[in-house]
Amino acid sequence: MSTSHAAHPDRLLPVDSTTRAVARRLLAHVEDLPVISPHGHLDPAMFVTDDPFPDPTTLLITPDHYVTRVLHSAGVDLADLGVGGSNPDVDKQAAWRIFQQHWPLYAGTASGYWLEQEFEHVFGIHPERLNTDDPDDIYAELSEVIARPDFRPRALADTFGLEVLATTDDPLDDLAAHRTLAADPTFSPRVLPTFRPDAYTKMYNAGFAENVEKLIDVAGDGQTGYAGYLQALRNRRAYFLDHGATSADHGTHNADTTPLDDATAQRLFDKGRAGTATRAEAAAFEANMTYRFAEMSRDDGLVMTLHPGAYRNHSASAFARFGADTGHDIPFALDYTRGLQPLLSDFGENPDFHFVLFTMDETVFSRELGPLAGYYPSVYLGAPWWFIDEIDAMNRYRAATTGAAGFSRYSGFIDDTRAYCSIPARHNTSRRVDAAYLARLVGEHRLTEDRAADIIVDLIDSSPRRVFKL
């Protein structure tokens, strides 16, 4: 079989030969740099137990909503893939057959590109074989690969060049896995917890009352009500800091940050605990808490990242069957300028407060996010996220934000992944896209190549270290 296009050394680089030559040289500065992943969703326990991955379907298909949503759009029942634990007895090999039979659907998609890179560079399987070979043969070959000692989670961390990996963790997590890894001299990557309090701020989600009762009981220092709630959050943030955390992540519905006075916040908090808060009241409380978390980050130094703009669980029927984070969250338009004004007026001028803004709404790149990051010392531009974490959108992001904010306001690449084996593919994609973009600026005589070389190293390596206080 011919050499895979997924292995071509010029993949994603410019078609024009002169610019491509510049991009090659720029890529050479960063292609082999270590992977710094300051936001993601892997389970740190995988590195403690270091168990082999159970099967190809569980590793590559079932937990990856990028992959399963493509199949669902073609009419595949997610239960046949075991999504959300809906079918614990699912036939894993049959699920793989479904995936491979639908492989042509991934052409042109971001997940298709990453998967091709994984098959080629991680598993050693020519991706074109998914179009021609028997699915059972591919499944058997993958099963042999993942059974090897060099394919355990720890060994792959070395193979991938993983230096820093941040997880996303519940405020009441005891962080035992992080503690074990930090104390283990045989494991070199830094696996850092990230404080994610969404389950304790969203009154409109099931379990809010029970969650906050437990939070106050565990960490409220004997205080009750809204005051005890705030104190418990502060205490748990301190616990995370003691265990190596550098950031707190907030998946808010929108970008509103309007603060409430204590009396109003207490009244809404009581209604939320009683289950009587309206959706508007729940949104007002969430906006207040976004402001309060900025206040806490100012005080304790945790980097604050904001991930708004996802209509969570858009399919009520899918949520009932499969639960959250199973591929049916949909983006919607946002207003950052007005929404963030209260927060940025009070904290945005503070260079020690690091506030990283993400979006899935491309229309705000040049209109709002670029100008915000180009003025406020606290604001950094999060990498293209989720639906815009793909090659063409990455190029649009650079073109839309650089004019207003330059390169120094960039967070560094964020893979935000639950799919461990996609990490090297996704980081390599970012490096190639940036090399291609900078090469164009060199070719247009807007930058010298020496300056572009300095910039790409900063984008890939120095920026995430600086922004996430690593």
C-alpha positions, 0 to 999 in steps of 0.5 A: 500500500502507498504511503499514507497521506496522513504521514505526508510531511507537508500535511496542512502546510501551504500549497505554494512552494515558497511559503511551504518552505518557510512553514517547514522551517518554522514547524521544525522549531516546535514539532518536537516540543513537549505537549502542554495540555492545561485543560482537558477531561481525562481521568487521572486514575488511569495513570495511577493504575496504569491498566491496559485499555480494555478494547478499541471501542472503549478507547476510541469510540464510546467516550468521544462525542466528536466521534459518536455524534457523526454516527448519530447524525447518520441514524446510528442508535447511540445505545449500539455504541454503549454511549453514556453507559446506556448499554453495558452489555454492548457488543464492542466488536459489533460497535466497531463494525458500525464505526468502520462501516460509516468511516467515509462519513468522517472525510473532511471533519476534524474528528476524521483528521485526528483519527487518521493521525492516530491510526497512522502515528499512534497505532501504526495502521494505514488509515486507508485500510478502514475503507478496504479491510475487514472491520474484524481484522482491524479490531483484532490488530488494534486489540493486539496493539493496546495489549502491549506494555508500551501502550499502557497510559504511562508509557504513552505519556512518554511516547506523546511527550506529555509534560503537563496535563490538567484534568477537570475535577469536582470541588469535593474530589479528594484528589487522591490520584493527583496526590499519588502521581505528584509523589511518584518519582517514576512518573515525570508528567505533571498531572494537575487538578482543575477546579470545576464548580458547575454542579454547585452553581447551576440551579437549573440542573438536577442535584443542585440542592444536594450538592450545595448541602454537601459542599457547605457541610464538608467545607463551610467552616460551620457557616450556613446559607449563602455565606457558608456556600461562598466560604466552602468554595474558597476553602475547596479552592485552597485545597486544590491549590495545595494539590497543584491546581493552577486554574479554575474552569467555568462552563457557564450558559452565557457570558453574563457577570452581573453581581448581586448584593448579598441579600438578593443572592441569599434569596435566590440561593434559598429558592434554588435549594428549595427547587423554586427558582425560575430559569431567569433567577437561576441565570442571575445567580449563575452570573453572580457566581461568575463574578464572585469566582473572578473575585476569588481568582483575584485573591487566590491566584487561580487562573479563571477560564470561561467556557460559555455558549453551549446549549447543554443537552439540546436533545431532551430524549438523548439526555434522558437515555444517555445523560450529559456530555454525549454529543448533543450540546449545540452552540449559540450566539453570545454577547461578551462585551456587555456580559463581561463588562461588570467583571472586567470593570472591576478585575480586568485591569489587574495583570495578576488576574488571568482570565481566559475566554473561549467561544464557539461563536466565531462572529465574536472573534474580531468584534468582541474577543480580539478587542477585549484581549487587546485592551484588558491586561487580564484577558487572554484568548482561549484557543479555538474550542469544540466545534471550532477546534478544526483546521479551517476555523483555526485559520479563521481565528488567527486571521480574525484576532491577531490584528486586534490582539497580536500573538501575546494574548493567546492561551496556547493550544487547548485540546479539551479532550476526553480522548487520550490518543488524540492528544498528539494529533491535535497538538500537532495540528495546531503547530502545523496550522500556526506554522502555515499562518506565520509563513504566509505573514513572512511571505507577505513581508509582514514578519521576518522569518526570525521573528516568526520563529520566535512567535511560534515557539511562544505560541506553542510553549511559552504562552501556556506556561505563562497564561496558566502560571505553570 
